[in-house]
Amino acid sequence: MNPYAYLSIAIAAEVVTTSSLKAVKGLSTPLPLLLVICGYAISFWMLILVMRSLPVGIVYAIWSGLGIVLVSIAALFLYGQKLDLPAMLGIGLIIGGVLVINLFSASSGH
């Protein structure tokens, strides 16, 4: 499978999992806790597969950058958490950084 497909799965799992952390209230909520444990396991498993063929730094930059952006969007819809202008500008810079890596860096494995 294409390493970017694995990376997409890793990002999706991490976004769902991180967005679910707010629902975990200790051991009193076993279903959200199970989702978090399984979600991070899937995310890291996919990252391991990706890092067999792509550089660690590039993979982590994409995974964490897109994770930040997508979790912020999920938090808006799930929890009504709005971002102020500086936060949106910062997220814009993160998106720009991920785009620069993917479009212009020879290190990205394209």
Backbone as CSV, one residue per row, in Angstrom:
resi,resn,N_x,N_y,N_z,CA_x,CA_y,CA_z,C_x,C_y,C_z
1,MET,0.856,-1.183,0.000,0.000,0.000,0.000,0.897,1.240,0.000
2,ASN,0.408,2.296,-0.577,1.101,3.572,-0.638,1.320,4.110,0.781
3,PRO,2.538,4.579,1.107,2.777,5.090,2.461,1.881,6.273,2.828
4,TYR,1.464,7.047,1.854,0.579,8.173,2.146,-0.833,7.702,2.496
5,ALA,-1.215,6.530,2.044,-2.498,5.952,2.473,-2.407,5.569,3.947
6,TYR,-1.293,4.936,4.343,-1.080,4.620,5.756,-1.054,5.900,6.598
7,LEU,-0.402,6.919,6.078,-0.326,8.179,6.804,-1.707,8.805,6.967
8,SER,-2.536,8.710,5.949,-3.904,9.225,6.036,-4.702,8.499,7.116
9,ILE,-4.534,7.189,7.188,-5.211,6.401,8.224,-4.694,6.805,9.601
10,ALA,-3.377,6.985,9.709,-2.779,7.382,10.989,-3.324,8.734,11.441
11,ILE,-3.435,9.665,10.519,-3.950,11.006,10.853,-5.420,10.919,11.256
12,ALA,-6.212,10.186,10.488,-7.638,10.060,10.800,-7.838,9.427,12.179
13,ALA,-7.087,8.372,12.464,-7.205,7.704,13.767,-6.808,8.647,14.894
14,GLU,-5.749,9.411,14.679,-5.283,10.338,15.712,-6.293,11.456,15.943
15,VAL,-6.910,11.947,14.897,-7.893,13.027,15.025,-9.129,12.541,15.786
16,VAL,-9.630,11.377,15.409,-10.799,10.821,16.106,-10.457,10.576,17.572
17,THR,-9.286,10.022,17.810,-8.876,9.685,19.167,-8.670,10.930,20.024
18,THR,-7.922,11.886,19.512,-7.664,13.096,20.284,-8.954,13.866,20.540
19,SER,-9.849,13.873,19.567,-11.140,14.536,19.746,-11.996,13.824,20.788
20,SER,-11.741,12.555,21.014,-12.501,11.770,21.985,-11.955,11.887,23.403
21,LEU,-10.760,12.422,23.561,-10.145,12.498,24.892,-11.008,13.254,25.904
22,LYS,-11.723,14.246,25.439,-12.556,15.041,26.340,-13.657,14.187,26.979
23,ALA,-14.073,13.131,26.288,-15.132,12.261,26.807,-14.619,11.256,27.838
24,VAL,-13.306,11.097,27.927,-12.739,10.144,28.894,-12.681,10.822,30.252
25,LYS,-13.372,10.211,31.202,-13.401,10.755,32.566,-12.893,9.684,33.521
26,GLY,-11.620,9.382,33.382,-11.055,8.313,34.207,-11.545,6.961,33.730
27,LEU,-11.636,6.049,34.636,-12.077,4.702,34.282,-13.587,4.550,34.346
28,SER,-14.298,5.637,34.629,-15.755,5.569,34.731,-16.445,5.570,33.376
29,THR,-15.704,5.843,32.309,-16.274,5.846,30.963,-15.476,4.874,30.091
30,PRO,-15.764,3.584,30.199,-14.928,2.597,29.510,-14.986,2.673,27.981
31,LEU,-16.109,3.027,27.404,-16.193,3.062,25.943,-15.293,4.153,25.345
32,PRO,-15.360,5.387,25.815,-14.424,6.384,25.283,-12.954,6.027,25.560
33,LEU,-12.689,5.449,26.721,-11.321,5.043,27.047,-10.844,3.967,26.078
34,LEU,-11.686,3.006,25.764,-11.340,1.955,24.804,-11.102,2.551,23.415
35,LEU,-11.933,3.505,23.020,-11.753,4.185,21.736,-10.400,4.886,21.679
36,VAL,-10.023,5.555,22.753,-8.744,6.255,22.803,-7.574,5.275,22.697
37,ILE,-7.623,4.215,23.453,-6.537,3.225,23.429,-6.411,2.597,22.042
38,CYS,-7.523,2.159,21.476,-7.499,1.530,20.141,-7.112,2.535,19.062
39,GLY,-7.619,3.748,19.164,-7.325,4.766,18.158,-5.853,5.113,18.108
40,TYR,-5.246,5.316,19.274,-3.814,5.613,19.277,-2.997,4.409,18.830
41,ALA,-3.435,3.210,19.172,-2.729,2.003,18.716,-2.748,1.923,17.188
42,ILE,-3.892,2.171,16.591,-3.993,2.155,15.128,-3.128,3.256,14.524
43,SER,-3.206,4.445,15.099,-2.437,5.564,14.569,-0.935,5.276,14.595
44,PHE,-0.437,4.792,15.721,0.999,4.519,15.816,1.409,3.321,14.965
45,TRP,0.533,2.342,14.827,0.829,1.198,13.950,0.992,1.681,12.505
46,MET,0.082,2.534,12.065,0.185,3.070,10.711,1.438,3.930,10.543
47,LEU,1.783,4.704,11.585,3.006,5.503,11.521,4.238,4.625,11.372
48,ILE,4.256,3.509,12.073,5.371,2.567,11.948,5.495,2.090,10.510
49,LEU,4.370,1.770,9.891,4.389,1.310,8.502,4.858,2.413,7.557
50,VAL,4.433,3.637,7.801,4.830,4.763,6.956,6.335,5.004,7.049
51,MET,6.857,4.918,8.254,8.273,5.251,8.471,9.232,4.213,7.908
52,ARG,8.698,3.127,7.385,9.541,2.169,6.669,10.016,2.745,5.338
53,SER,9.252,3.700,4.805,9.605,4.200,3.471,9.740,5.724,3.378
54,LEU,9.329,6.459,4.402,9.443,7.912,4.373,10.249,8.381,5.585
55,PRO,10.918,9.531,5.466,11.728,10.044,6.570,10.894,10.383,7.806
56,VAL,11.434,10.063,8.971,10.742,10.260,10.239,10.301,11.715,10.421
57,GLY,11.195,12.659,10.184,10.872,14.065,10.394,9.746,14.558,9.509
58,ILE,9.740,14.105,8.268,8.689,14.506,7.325,7.351,13.908,7.750
59,VAL,7.363,12.632,8.084,6.131,11.954,8.510,5.558,12.635,9.742
60,TYR,6.418,12.904,10.716,5.937,13.511,11.952,5.410,14.924,11.707
61,ALA,6.063,15.679,10.841,5.601,17.039,10.537,4.205,17.002,9.911
62,ILE,3.997,16.098,8.986,2.691,15.995,8.330,1.633,15.498,9.310
63,TRP,1.973,14.431,10.044,1.032,13.819,10.988,0.608,14.817,12.060
64,SER,1.572,15.468,12.671,1.233,16.390,13.756,0.583,17.665,13.216
65,GLY,1.082,18.189,12.100,0.524,19.416,11.533,-0.926,19.260,11.120
66,LEU,-1.200,18.232,10.349,-2.588,18.020,9.922,-3.466,17.610,11.096
67,GLY,-2.870,16.895,12.046,-3.622,16.537,13.248,-4.091,17.770,14.002
68,ILE,-3.204,18.749,14.166,-3.560,19.997,14.855,-4.703,20.700,14.134
69,VAL,-4.591,20.807,12.842,-5.611,21.506,12.056,-6.955,20.779,12.146
70,LEU,-6.940,19.480,11.930,-8.196,18.720,11.908,-8.826,18.592,13.293
71,VAL,-8.014,18.467,14.344,-8.565,18.430,15.703,-9.194,19.780,16.041
72,SER,-8.588,20.863,15.601,-9.166,22.189,15.839,-10.520,22.332,15.152
73,ILE,-10.622,21.818,13.945,-11.904,21.853,13.223,-12.928,20.956,13.919
74,ALA,-12.506,19.761,14.322,-13.409,18.843,15.024,-13.901,19.465,16.325
75,ALA,-13.015,20.131,17.066,-13.393,20.755,18.337,-14.423,21.863,18.127
76,LEU,-14.336,22.556,17.011,-15.324,23.581,16.701,-16.712,22.957,16.577
77,PHE,-16.802,21.864,15.819,-18.110,21.241,15.581,-18.590,20.399,16.761
78,LEU,-17.681,19.708,17.424,-18.086,18.817,18.521,-18.312,19.557,19.833
79,TYR,-17.469,20.540,20.112,-17.489,21.179,21.426,-17.736,22.690,21.372
80,GLY,-17.927,23.238,20.178,-18.166,24.659,20.043,-16.958,25.525,20.388
81,GLN,-15.771,24.955,20.320,-14.553,25.697,20.653,-14.128,26.543,19.457
82,LYS,-14.245,27.847,19.634,-13.905,28.769,18.554,-12.454,29.227,18.689
83,LEU,-11.849,29.509,17.574,-10.469,29.985,17.549,-10.448,31.486,17.291
84,ASP,-9.568,32.196,17.980,-9.422,33.621,17.710,-8.486,33.812,16.510
85,LEU,-8.314,35.065,16.115,-7.518,35.368,14.925,-6.075,34.858,15.023
86,PRO,-5.370,35.085,16.135,-4.006,34.552,16.209,-3.949,33.027,16.074
87,ALA,-4.921,32.330,16.649,-4.956,30.870,16.526,-5.172,30.457,15.072
88,MET,-6.086,31.147,14.394,-6.330,30.820,12.983,-5.114,31.128,12.118
89,LEU,-4.426,32.234,12.415,-3.207,32.550,11.669,-2.138,31.476,11.904
90,GLY,-1.995,31.047,13.147,-1.036,29.995,13.459,-1.360,28.705,12.737
91,ILE,-2.619,28.339,12.704,-3.033,27.127,11.992,-2.788,27.289,10.498
92,GLY,-3.007,28.496,9.981,-2.694,28.757,8.577,-1.220,28.546,8.282
93,LEU,-0.367,28.969,9.203,1.074,28.748,9.034,1.413,27.259,9.063
94,ILE,0.738,26.505,9.912,0.959,25.054,9.964,0.582,24.424,8.625
95,ILE,-0.580,24.802,8.103,-1.014,24.282,6.799,0.006,24.650,5.725
96,GLY,0.465,25.891,5.756,1.478,26.323,4.796,2.745,25.496,4.914
97,GLY,3.174,25.213,6.118,4.372,24.396,6.323,4.219,22.991,5.775
98,VAL,3.071,22.384,6.017,2.819,21.037,5.488,2.804,21.064,3.963
99,LEU,2.202,22.096,3.386,2.183,22.217,1.927,3.588,22.399,1.356
100,VAL,4.396,23.230,1.996,5.776,23.438,1.525,6.545,22.125,1.557
101,ILE,6.408,21.375,2.641,7.088,20.075,2.745,6.677,19.161,1.601
102,ASN,5.362,19.053,1.389,4.863,18.108,0.389,5.096,18.540,-1.048
103,LEU,5.034,19.827,-1.302,5.137,20.298,-2.682,6.568,20.605,-3.124
104,PHE,7.412,21.024,-2.194,8.718,21.519,-2.605,9.921,20.786,-2.017
105,SER,9.729,19.981,-0.997,10.873,19.349,-0.353,11.217,18.013,-1.010
106,ALA,12.473,17.847,-1.368,12.934,16.559,-1.894,12.960,15.517,-0.791
107,SER,12.913,15.945,0.466,12.933,15.023,1.601,11.628,14.282,1.794
108,SER,10.564,14.745,1.147,9.240,14.164,1.396,9.026,12.819,0.744
109,GLY,9.933,12.383,-0.075,9.817,11.053,-0.673,9.021,11.012,-1.961
110,HIS,8.692,12.158,-2.539,7.935,12.171,-3.804,8.870,11.869,-4.949
